[in-house]
Amino acid sequence: MSKTGIIIVAILVTLGLTYGLSLLLTRRKTKTGGSVSADDWEVGGRELPLYVVVGTQFATAMGGGILVGQVGNGFNNGLSCLLYGILCQLAFIVLMFIAKWLRSHQFATVPEILTHYTGQSKAVRIIAGVMTIVVPFGWCCSNLTAFAKLYSPITGLSINALIIIMAVLSLFFIIPSGLKTVAWTDFIFGCLMVVVGVIVAVVTANMAGGMTHVIETVPSEIVEFPGAFFSVGLSTVLLWIFSLTPGGMTNQMYYQRILAAKDTNQVRKSLLISAICCMIAYVWAVIVGLSVRSMNPSLEGEMATGWLMDQMPVWVVAVFSGLVVCTILSTISSGVQSVVVNLNRDIYRVVKPDVEDKKAVKVSRILSVVIVFTAALVAMFFPQVLSLLVITYSYSAAGLVCPIFLSYILRKKGIITKNGIVAGMLSGILVCAISMQFNSVVPYVIWGCLASGIAMIVFSKLDKTNPVYLEK
């Protein structure tokens, strides 16, 4: 059998086993408690054990962004990739401090947090719902692109054809039970990632002559400690600081997994373990990226993993192919499911509040198809993985980080009102979009966050029609 044939068989076996698991979970639910509920779809029935929550956090974070974007980042910028990872994981640490509060109010989405401050407001919920989908939708698009970039050199198929293929495959893992299916399959994916990731890192480093040889043959400015952490330049470092951590703090997919945990007391532990596991993934990306650069420095960074897959022994490629498809499929599925929850729960059911539970699940499944193929179209026209991720994090941070966290900080001060939160969301996005058009030394996301915070305070003070939020 040819190398391509072996890869295809490995992928099909992995997908078949995982899809079988997702069907088993759905049938168990049908036998024990009737049909899949909207709560199953949106927050996994709020009954996921600790190890599943950690596994799904890890698998969701380590998608195509790691396999393509961060390996490319490690290839181009060395240890700066670790700075990127640290800033991303800080979001988990921040969420640890509000996890108990989130659980105590039984939220299911980010817009529900904001309407907790404002009272039931269709305007707040719909605007926040639209803004919340930015990051998970960006993850969907970038991971479709990542899959296509990896397998196009191996299969000979065009990038657009592979984007469509992965879009179709992802639907099989989302449609059965929403987050309940995604979370349990993510747990399996996460276990596979750890084992296969170690094998690939060791094989790649050995192919390059060992890490000592790798460090000697790549540019010193990207591997010398501590300066290499900032080798991407001051402007990019500032952009990362004010987009990655705040953007992660507004990432709907992380909130869903906090709210889906079975045991409230285990939530903080799950976030800390997830942060550590995800940080290890960035170390992996640096090892692989630098090793590939040592072997072939002329590559484009985001093609490093694809080139590596064509160089490794057949048995490693077969196993690695299963890992790649698992991780990318995991992140796409999580992203689509998260977007659908916002569209259904925070927009559709706000406009039509009397919809039955069964109808809500049906609408979620229809929306899944629409979102997957919309993401596929965007991926075809914007095929840059890392750039798209940073942009979506930036807009999410600009529009949501102050409305969520400034409101939380001031929740006992009696300052914030509905108009303040609406102004904060709209001002953040608008100023971010405008400042993005200028080549300012200060990254556009900073201007957006500043405008959002100022607008919240000013418009809350001017708001004479809505009550302030005061938590006792």
C-alpha positions, -999 to 999 in steps of 0.1 A, spaced: 0 0 0 12 35 -8 21 61 19 -10 81 10 -32 50 13 -18 41 47 -25 77 59 -61 76 46 -67 42 63 -52 55 96 -75 85 95 -106 65 86 -99 40 115 -95 69 140 -126 86 128 -146 54 128 -137 45 163 -144 80 176 -177 83 157 -188 50 171 -181 63 206 -202 94 200 -231 73 188 -228 51 218 -230 81 241 -261 93 223 -279 60 225 -271 56 262 -288 90 267 -318 78 247 -321 46 267 -318 62 301 -335 95 298 -352 100 265 -341 123 237 -312 147 238 -321 179 256 -311 215 250 -291 213 282 -271 183 269 -264 203 237 -253 235 254 -236 225 286 -233 187 285 -262 183 310 -239 199 336 -227 165 345 -192 161 330 -165 146 354 -132 163 361 -111 142 337 -135 149 308 -136 186 315 -97 187 315 -96 165 284 -120 187 264 -103 219 275 -70 205 264 -83 191 231 -102 222 223 -71 245 229 -47 222 210 -62 222 175 -49 234 142 -37 266 158 -11 245 176 -4 219 149 0 245 121 0 280 135 21 275 166 45 250 149 49 278 123 53 303 151 80 281 167 96 277 133 98 315 127 101 329 162 114 301 185 108 308 222 84 336 214 59 308 208 61 301 245 53 337 254 22 333 231 13 301 251 18 317 285 -5 346 275 -32 322 263 -31 301 295 -34 332 317 -70 333 307 -75 299 325 -59 314 356 -81 345 356 -112 323 351 -103 303 381 -111 333 403 -146 338 390 -155 301 383 -174 296 416 -194 328 410 -202 316 374 -213 282 386 -235 297 414 -256 316 388 -260 286 365 -250 305 333 -248 287 300 -234 314 278 -214 347 279 -245 369 270 -263 354 300 -235 368 322 -241 403 308 -279 401 312 -273 392 348 -259 427 352 -285 445 331 -317 425 337 -334 407 308 -326 428 278 -330 416 242 -306 442 229 -278 432 253 -283 395 248 -284 397 210 -254 421 207 -234 400 231 -245 369 213 -231 382 180 -198 393 196 -193 360 215 -193 340 183 -162 358 170 -135 336 187 -151 302 182 -160 310 146 -124 321 140 -112 288 155 -135 269 130 -121 288 100 -85 286 110 -87 249 118 -103 241 85 -74 259 68 -49 241 90 -63 207 80 -61 217 43 -26 230 45 -14 198 62 -29 173 38 -27 191 5 10 182 -1 4 146 9 -29 139 -9 -25 161 -39 -60 175 -34 -65 213 -35 -68 233 -2 -105 242 -10 -114 205 -16 -99 195 17 -117 223 36 -150 210 23 -141 174 33 -132 184 68 -164 206 71 -185 175 63 -166 152 87 -170 176 116 -208 175 114 -208 138 123 -193 147 157 -215 177 165 -250 168 154 -257 138 177 -256 154 212 -239 188 210 -214 195 238 -220 161 255 -208 143 223 -180 169 217 -167 167 253 -165 129 255 -149 126 221 -125 154 230 -114 134 261 -105 105 238 -88 129 214 -68 144 243 -55 111 255 -44 102 219 -27 136 216 -5 131 246 8 97 235 13 105 198 26 140 205 55 126 225 63 101 198 63 128 171 84 152 191 111 126 198 112 113 162 114 149 148 142 160 172 161 128 163 156 134 126 172 169 131 202 155 149 190 161 185 180 193 202 216 204 209 222 203 171 189 221 164 198 250 188 232 253 172 218 255 136 189 279 140 193 317 144 205 324 180 182 354 184 151 330 185 165 305 210 187 325 235 171 330 268 155 354 278 157 377 247 142 351 224 109 354 242 105 388 227 121 381 193 88 389 175 92 426 183 76 450 208 46 458 187 36 421 183 43 414 220 19 442 230 -7 429 205 -4 394 220 -6 407 256 -38 427 250 -55 402 226 -46 367 237 -53 368 275 -84 391 273 -96 372 242 -93 339 261 -112 354 290 -141 360 267 -139 326 249 -173 310 251 -159 275 247 -140 278 280 -171 291 298 -192 262 286 -167 237 300 -166 255 334 -204 253 335 -206 217 322 -185 202 351 -204 178 373 -187 190 406 -184 227 413 -155 221 437 -134 205 409 -138 234 384 -108 254 396 -86 223 396 -98 215 361 -87 250 349 -53 248 364 -46 213 350 -59 224 316 -35 254 316 -5 232 325 -15 206 298 -20 233 271 14 250 280 30 216 274 15 217 239 33 250 232 66 234 243 58 206 218 52 232 191 86 249 197 105 216 196 88 205 164 90 239 148 127 245 156 136 209 145 119 214 111 137 248 107 170 231 114 163 205 86 147 229 61 151 266 69 136 277 35 100 267 43 71 290 50 64 286 87 28 274 85 39 246 60 64 231 85 40 204 99 29 194 64 65 191 52 74 171 83 46 146 77 60 139 43 95 132 58 87 109 88 87 71 87 55 57 74 44 42 107 49 76 125 30 94 98 1 70 101 -2 75 138 4 112 135 -23 115 109 -48 102 134 -36 128 159 -38 156 134 -74 148 124 -84 143 160 -71 176 172 -84 196 143 -118 179 143 -120 185 181 -115 222 178 -138 226 148 -165 207 165 -161 227 198 -161 260 178 -192 252 158 -211 239 188 -203 271 207 -214 294 179 -246 274 175 -254 277 213 -251 315 210 -272 318 179 -299 295 193 -300 303 230 -290 340 228 -307 351 196 -333 326 183 -348 318 217 -347 354 228 -368 363 197 -390 332 201 -389 324 239 -417 298 238 -399 273 216 -401 237 228 -369 219 239 -371 193 211 -375 221 185 -345 239 200 -323 209 195 -335 206 159 -327 242 153 -292 237 168 -285 209 143 -297 229 113 -275 259 125 -245 235 128 -247 228 91 -250 265 82 -221 275 104 -198 248 92 -202 257 56 -200 294 63 -167 288 81 -155 268 51 -162 297 28 -143 321 50 -114 297 53 -111 296 15 -108 333 12 -86 339 43 -62 310 46 -38 325 73 -42 304 105 -23 325 131 -33 359 118 -70 350 119 -67 337 154 -51 369 167 -76 391 149 -106 372 164 -91 373 199 -86 411 195 -121 419 185 -136 396 212 -114 413 238 -123 448 226 -160 442 227 -164 419 257 -136 419 282 -146 452 299 -184 445 299 -178 411 316 -149 418 339 -153 455 347 -189 448 356 -178 419 378 -151 440 395 -177 468 401 -206 445 409 -208 457 446 -203 494 438 -236 502 421 -221 519 391 -228 499 359 -261 501 340 -276 485 309 -267 515 287 -232 514 300 -227 478 290 -242 483 255 -220 513 250 -190 494 261 -196 466 237 -203 488 207 -175 513 214 -149 486 218 -156 469 185 -159 503 166 -127 518 179 -109 485 174 -120 484 138 -111 520 132 -76 519 148 -69 487 129 -67 508 98 -37 528 111 -1 517 116 0 527 152 28 516 176 0 508 201 -19 478 189 -55 483 178 -69 460 205 -56 483 232 -75 513 218 -107 491 216 -104 480 253 -97 515 265 -127 529 246 -149 501 259 -140 507 295 -144 545 293 -177 542 275 -191 519 301 -184 543 329 -195 574 311 -227 560 297 -236 544 330 -232 577 347 -254 594 321 -280 566 322 -310 579 341 -336 553 329 -320 520 339 -311 509 374 -275 503 384 -264 467 391 -256 462 428 -247 427 442 -251 423 479 
